[in-house]
C-alpha cells in the first residue's frame, strides 16, 4: 500500500509538472497571437493576456491525452534512471501490479477533468467569445434554444431583428411557425411579422403565409396586412453563420449536454455532433488510462538496456497516433459515417487492449 501511494504521488507530481509547462507555453503563444490579431484595434498587453487566459483552458483540455502520456514517460524514465524500477521488480512486484497506481490516478484525473475542468472550459470559452466580440467591435448574430422554441437574432447598423420559430430544418435555413420582431437603432419595436414558414435565401428570408403588424401605430391590428408568398425580409444571416452560432460542443458544460441535445432535437436540428462529444467525454478516463499503459509498454524498463531515445519516440508516436485516430473517428461519427458509440469508444478501448497485450508479452518474455 505504501509503495502504491509512493508511485501515485510520483506520477501525480510528473503530471503536474508537464501540465503547468504546457499551460505556460500555450498562454504565452496565445497572448502573442491575440496581440497580433488585434493590433489594428490597439489592444493592450493586459487585454491580450485576458483573452489568452480565457482561451488557453480549451486548448489545454484538447491535448490532455498527450499531456498524460508525456507525464507517464517522465515518471517511468525517472524511476528507471534511479534504479527504483529494478528494486521494485526484484522485490517481486509485477509490471501489471505496479501500473495499478498510475492507471488509477489517470482515471481519477479523467473523471475530474470531465466533471470539473469541462464546465470550467465551457465557461471560459463563452467568456472568451464575449471578449473577442467586444475587441472585434462587430455586430454578430446569435442563436439560442429554449423550451419555447428556437431563437435567432440578426442585426446591422439600422437595427436588430429577433426571430422566434417553433421548429426548423436540420441546418436552420428553413423556419416554421416563425415570428419576426423588428427594432430600430434606439431599441424601439417597429414591426412584427408572423409567417407559417421562412426560407433563408441569399440576403433575405422568403416568407410564406405571412402577416405584418406596424407597431408604430396606435392600433397595430387595424393596420395589419397579409403579405404575398413572394414577400421577403432582409437578412445578413447565412447557412454557415447559423451553423456556427451553435458553437462547438465543447462550449456546452458536460452536465448540461443531455438537456442541450434534447433542445436541439426538439427544435428540429441534428444533435449528432453533441452526442458524439458527450460519449467521448464519458470515454475520457479510459483514454487517459490507455495513454499510461502505452507509455509503460515502451519505457518501463531499465535505462542500461539502451535504445531509450528510440523507445521514448515510439511511445510518443503511439500516443499521437491514438490521439489522431480519436479525432478522426470523431469526424466520421459527426458525419454519420460510423455509429456514435464506435466513434467515441473504439480508440480508447483499442489503445487499452493493445497496450495490455504489449505489457503481457514483455512480462512473459
C-alpha positions as CSV (number, residue, x, y, z in Angstrom):
1,X,0.0,0.0,0.0
2,X,2.8,2.4,0.9
3,X,4.6,1.6,-2.3
4,X,1.4,2.2,-4.4
5,X,0.9,5.6,-2.7
6,X,4.5,6.5,-3.4
7,X,4.1,5.6,-7.1
8,X,0.8,7.5,-7.3
9,X,2.4,10.6,-5.7
10,X,5.3,10.4,-8.2
11,X,3.0,10.2,-11.1
12,X,0.8,13.0,-9.9
13,X,3.9,15.2,-9.5
14,X,5.1,14.3,-13.0
15,X,1.6,15.1,-14.4
16,X,1.5,18.5,-12.6
17,X,4.9,19.4,-14.0
18,X,4.1,18.6,-17.6
19,X,0.6,20.2,-17.2
20,X,2.0,23.6,-16.0
21,X,4.8,23.6,-18.6
22,X,2.2,23.3,-21.3
23,X,0.0,25.9,-19.6
24,X,2.8,28.4,-19.6
25,X,3.7,27.8,-23.2
26,X,0.2,27.9,-24.5
27,X,-0.6,31.1,-22.5
28,X,2.5,32.8,-23.9
29,X,1.8,31.8,-27.5
30,X,-1.9,32.7,-27.3
31,X,-1.0,36.2,-25.8
32,X,1.3,36.8,-28.7
33,X,-1.4,35.7,-31.2
34,X,-4.0,38.0,-29.6
35,X,-1.7,41.0,-29.8
36,X,-1.0,40.2,-33.5
37,X,-4.7,39.7,-34.3
38,X,-6.0,42.9,-32.6
39,X,-3.0,45.1,-33.4
40,X,-5.2,47.4,-35.5
41,X,-7.6,47.8,-32.6
42,X,-4.8,48.9,-30.3
43,X,-5.2,46.1,-27.8
44,X,-3.1,46.4,-24.7
45,X,-0.9,43.6,-23.3
46,X,-3.2,43.2,-20.4
47,X,-6.2,42.9,-22.7
48,X,-4.4,40.3,-24.8
49,X,-3.4,38.4,-21.7
50,X,-7.0,38.4,-20.5
51,X,-8.2,37.0,-23.9
52,X,-5.4,34.4,-23.8
53,X,-6.3,33.4,-20.2
54,X,-9.9,32.7,-21.3
55,X,-8.8,30.8,-24.5
56,X,-6.0,28.7,-23.1
57,X,-8.0,26.2,-21.0
58,X,-9.8,25.0,-24.1
59,X,-6.5,24.3,-25.9
60,X,-5.1,22.6,-22.8
61,X,-8.2,20.4,-22.4
62,X,-7.9,19.2,-26.0
63,X,-4.4,18.0,-25.6
64,X,-4.9,16.4,-22.2
65,X,-4.2,12.8,-23.5
66,X,-0.9,14.0,-24.9
67,X,0.0,15.6,-21.6
68,X,-0.9,12.3,-19.8
69,X,1.4,10.2,-22.0
70,X,4.3,12.7,-21.6
71,X,3.8,12.7,-17.8
72,X,3.8,8.9,-17.8
73,X,7.0,8.8,-19.8
74,X,8.6,11.3,-17.5
75,X,7.8,9.2,-14.4
76,X,8.9,5.9,-15.9
77,X,12.2,7.4,-17.1
78,X,12.8,8.9,-13.7
79,X,12.2,5.6,-11.9
80,X,14.5,3.8,-14.4
81,X,17.4,6.2,-14.0
82,X,17.2,6.0,-10.2
83,X,17.0,2.1,-10.5
84,X,13.8,2.2,-8.5
85,X,12.1,0.1,-11.1
86,X,14.8,-2.6,-10.7
87,X,14.3,-2.7,-7.0
88,X,10.6,-2.9,-7.3
89,X,10.8,-5.8,-9.8
90,X,13.4,-7.5,-7.6
91,X,11.0,-7.3,-4.7
92,X,8.5,-9.3,-6.6
93,X,6.2,-6.6,-7.9
94,X,4.9,-7.4,-11.4
95,X,4.6,-4.8,-14.1
96,X,0.8,-5.0,-14.1
97,X,0.6,-4.7,-10.3
98,X,3.0,-1.8,-10.5
99,X,0.8,0.0,-13.0
100,X,-2.4,-0.2,-10.9
101,X,-1.5,3.1,-9.0
102,X,-0.7,5.3,-12.0
103,X,-3.6,3.9,-14.0
104,X,-6.0,4.7,-11.1
105,X,-4.5,8.2,-10.9
106,X,-5.1,8.7,-14.6
107,X,-8.7,7.6,-14.3
108,X,-9.3,9.9,-11.3
109,X,-7.7,12.8,-13.3
110,X,-10.0,11.9,-16.2
111,X,-13.1,11.9,-14.0
112,X,-12.1,15.3,-12.5
113,X,-11.4,16.7,-16.0
114,X,-14.9,15.7,-17.2
115,X,-16.7,16.7,-14.1
116,X,-14.8,19.9,-13.2
117,X,-12.5,21.0,-15.9
118,X,-15.0,20.5,-18.7
119,X,-17.6,23.0,-17.3
120,X,-14.7,25.4,-16.5
121,X,-13.5,25.2,-20.1
122,X,-17.1,25.8,-21.3
123,X,-17.4,28.9,-19.1
124,X,-14.0,30.4,-20.1
125,X,-14.7,29.7,-23.8
126,X,-18.0,31.6,-23.5
127,X,-16.3,34.5,-21.8
128,X,-13.6,34.5,-24.5
129,X,-16.2,34.7,-27.2
130,X,-17.8,37.7,-25.5
131,X,-14.4,39.5,-25.0
132,X,-13.5,38.6,-28.6
133,X,-16.7,40.2,-29.9
134,X,-16.0,43.4,-27.9
135,X,-12.4,43.5,-29.1
136,X,-13.5,42.9,-32.7
137,X,-16.2,45.6,-32.4
138,X,-18.5,43.6,-34.6
139,X,-22.3,43.0,-34.6
140,X,-22.9,39.3,-34.7
141,X,-26.0,37.2,-34.9
142,X,-26.7,34.7,-32.1
143,X,-28.8,31.6,-31.7
144,X,-30.3,30.0,-28.6
145,X,-32.6,27.2,-27.8
146,X,-35.3,27.1,-25.2
147,X,-38.4,25.1,-24.4
148,X,-40.4,27.8,-26.1
149,X,-38.7,27.1,-29.5
150,X,-35.7,28.4,-31.4
151,X,-34.5,32.0,-31.1
152,X,-32.3,33.9,-33.6
153,X,-31.0,37.4,-33.7
154,X,-29.7,39.3,-36.7
155,X,-28.6,42.9,-36.8
156,X,-26.9,45.7,-38.6
157,X,-26.4,49.5,-38.3
158,X,-30.1,50.1,-38.9
159,X,-31.4,47.9,-36.1
160,X,-32.0,44.5,-34.8
161,X,-34.4,41.7,-35.6
162,X,-35.4,39.0,-33.1
163,X,-36.6,35.8,-34.7
164,X,-38.6,33.0,-32.9
165,X,-39.6,29.7,-34.5
166,X,-41.4,26.7,-33.3
167,X,-39.1,24.4,-35.2
168,X,-36.5,24.4,-38.0
169,X,-34.9,22.1,-40.5
170,X,-31.5,20.5,-39.7
171,X,-29.3,23.5,-40.7
172,X,-31.6,26.3,-39.6
173,X,-32.3,27.7,-43.1
174,X,-36.0,27.0,-43.0
175,X,-38.1,28.0,-40.0
176,X,-41.7,27.0,-39.2
177,X,-44.2,28.9,-37.1
178,X,-41.9,31.9,-37.2
179,X,-42.2,35.4,-35.7
180,X,-40.0,38.4,-36.6
181,X,-39.8,41.4,-34.2
182,X,-38.1,44.4,-35.9
183,X,-36.4,47.0,-33.7
184,X,-34.9,50.4,-34.6
185,X,-31.5,51.7,-33.7
186,X,-32.9,53.1,-30.5
187,X,-34.4,49.7,-29.4
188,X,-38.0,50.8,-30.2
189,X,-40.1,48.0,-31.8
190,X,-41.1,48.9,-35.3
191,X,-43.0,46.0,-36.7
192,X,-44.0,42.4,-36.1
193,X,-44.2,39.7,-38.8
194,X,-45.6,36.3,-38.4
195,X,-45.3,33.5,-41.1
196,X,-46.1,29.9,-41.5
197,X,-42.6,29.3,-42.8
198,X,-39.5,31.3,-43.7
199,X,-36.8,30.1,-46.1
200,X,-33.3,31.6,-46.0
201,X,-32.2,32.8,-49.4
202,X,-29.1,35.0,-50.2
203,X,-29.6,38.3,-48.4
204,X,-33.2,37.7,-47.1
205,X,-35.9,35.4,-45.6
206,X,-38.5,34.4,-48.1
207,X,-41.9,34.3,-46.3
208,X,-44.9,32.1,-46.8
209,X,-48.3,32.7,-45.2
210,X,-47.1,35.9,-43.6
211,X,-48.8,38.8,-41.9
212,X,-47.3,42.1,-40.8
213,X,-48.2,44.5,-38.0
214,X,-46.9,48.1,-37.8
215,X,-46.1,48.6,-34.1
216,X,-45.6,52.3,-34.5
217,X,-49.4,52.8,-35.0
218,X,-51.8,53.3,-32.1
219,X,-53.8,50.2,-33.3
220,X,-51.5,47.8,-35.0
221,X,-54.3,45.3,-35.6
222,X,-56.2,47.8,-37.8
223,X,-53.1,48.4,-40.0
224,X,-52.2,44.7,-40.2
225,X,-51.8,43.4,-43.7
226,X,-51.3,40.0,-45.3
227,X,-48.1,39.6,-47.3
228,X,-47.8,37.7,-50.6
229,X,-45.8,34.4,-50.7
230,X,-43.1,36.3,-52.6
231,X,-42.5,38.7,-49.7
232,X,-39.0,38.8,-48.2
233,X,-37.3,40.3,-45.1
234,X,-33.7,41.4,-45.5
235,X,-31.2,39.3,-43.6
236,X,-27.4,39.2,-43.2
237,X,-27.5,35.6,-41.9
238,X,-26.0,32.7,-43.9
239,X,-26.2,29.0,-43.6
240,X,-22.7,28.9,-42.3
241,X,-23.4,31.7,-39.8
242,X,-26.4,29.9,-38.4
243,X,-24.4,26.6,-38.1
244,X,-21.5,28.4,-36.4
245,X,-24.0,30.1,-34.0
246,X,-24.4,26.7,-32.3
247,X,-20.7,26.8,-31.3
248,X,-18.6,23.8,-30.6
249,X,-20.0,21.0,-28.5
250,X,-17.1,21.7,-26.1
251,X,-18.7,25.1,-25.3
252,X,-21.6,23.3,-23.5
253,X,-20.8,22.1,-20.0
254,X,-20.8,18.3,-19.6
255,X,-23.7,18.3,-17.1
256,X,-25.9,20.4,-19.4
257,X,-25.2,18.4,-22.6
258,X,-28.2,16.0,-22.3
259,X,-30.6,18.9,-21.9
260,X,-28.9,20.8,-24.7
261,X,-29.1,17.8,-27.0
262,X,-32.8,17.4,-26.2
263,X,-33.3,21.1,-27.0
264,X,-31.6,20.8,-30.4
265,X,-33.7,17.8,-31.4
266,X,-36.9,19.5,-30.2
267,X,-36.1,22.4,-32.4
268,X,-35.5,20.1,-35.4
269,X,-31.7,20.3,-35.6
270,X,-29.3,17.5,-35.7
271,X,-27.5,16.9,-32.4
272,X,-25.2,14.2,-33.7
273,X,-22.0,16.2,-33.1
274,X,-23.0,16.9,-29.5
275,X,-23.9,13.2,-28.9
276,X,-20.5,12.1,-30.2
277,X,-18.8,14.7,-27.9
278,X,-20.9,13.5,-24.9
279,X,-19.8,9.9,-25.4
280,X,-16.2,11.0,-26.0
281,X,-16.2,12.8,-22.7
282,X,-17.6,9.6,-21.0
283,X,-14.7,7.7,-22.5
284,X,-12.1,10.3,-21.5
285,X,-10.9,8.5,-18.3
286,X,-10.4,5.3,-20.2
287,X,-8.4,7.2,-22.9
288,X,-6.1,8.7,-20.3
289,X,-5.6,5.3,-18.7
290,X,-4.6,3.9,-22.1
291,X,-2.0,6.6,-22.5
292,X,-0.3,5.5,-19.3
293,X,-0.3,1.9,-20.5
294,X,1.2,2.8,-23.8
295,X,3.9,4.8,-22.1
296,X,4.6,1.8,-19.8
297,X,4.8,-0.6,-22.7
298,X,7.7,1.2,-24.2
299,X,9.6,2.9,-21.3
300,X,9.1,0.8,-18.2
301,X,12.5,-0.8,-18.5
302,X,16.0,-0.2,-17.1
303,X,17.9,2.5,-18.9
304,X,21.0,0.2,-19.1
305,X,19.2,-1.8,-21.8
306,X,19.8,1.1,-24.2
307,X,17.7,2.5,-27.0
308,X,15.9,4.7,-24.5
309,X,15.5,7.6,-27.0
310,X,14.0,5.3,-29.7
311,X,11.6,3.8,-27.2
312,X,10.5,7.2,-25.9
313,X,10.0,8.3,-29.5
314,X,7.9,5.2,-30.2
315,X,5.8,5.9,-27.1
316,X,5.2,9.5,-28.1
317,X,4.3,8.5,-31.7
318,X,1.9,5.8,-30.3
319,X,0.2,8.5,-28.2
320,X,-0.1,10.8,-31.2
321,X,-1.5,8.0,-33.3
322,X,-4.2,7.2,-30.8
323,X,-4.9,10.9,-30.4
324,X,-5.2,11.3,-34.2
325,X,-7.3,8.2,-34.5
326,X,-9.7,9.5,-31.9
327,X,-10.1,12.9,-33.6
328,X,-10.5,11.1,-37.0
329,X,-13.2,8.8,-35.5
330,X,-14.9,11.9,-34.1
331,X,-15.2,13.5,-37.6
332,X,-16.6,10.2,-39.0
333,X,-19.1,10.0,-36.2
334,X,-20.2,13.6,-36.6
335,X,-20.7,13.0,-40.3
336,X,-22.8,9.8,-39.7
337,X,-20.3,7.5,-41.4
338,X,-19.8,5.4,-38.3
339,X,-22.0,4.8,-35.2
340,X,-21.7,7.2,-32.3
341,X,-20.6,4.6,-29.8
342,X,-17.9,3.3,-32.2
343,X,-16.6,6.8,-32.8
344,X,-16.3,7.6,-29.1
345,X,-15.2,4.3,-27.6
346,X,-13.2,2.5,-30.3
347,X,-9.9,4.4,-29.9
348,X,-9.6,4.2,-26.1
349,X,-10.7,0.6,-26.0
350,X,-8.3,-0.4,-28.8
351,X,-5.4,1.5,-27.2
352,X,-6.0,-0.1,-23.8
353,X,-6.1,-3.7,-25.3
354,X,-3.0,-3.1,-27.5
355,X,-1.0,-1.7,-24.6
356,X,-2.1,-4.6,-22.3
357,X,-1.1,-7.1,-25.0
358,X,2.3,-5.5,-25.3
359,X,2.8,-5.5,-21.5
360,X,1.8,-9.1,-21.2
361,X,4.1,-10.1,-24.0
362,X,7.0,-8.3,-22.3
363,X,6.2,-9.9,-18.9
364,X,6.0,-13.4,-20.4
365,X,9.2,-12.7,-22.3
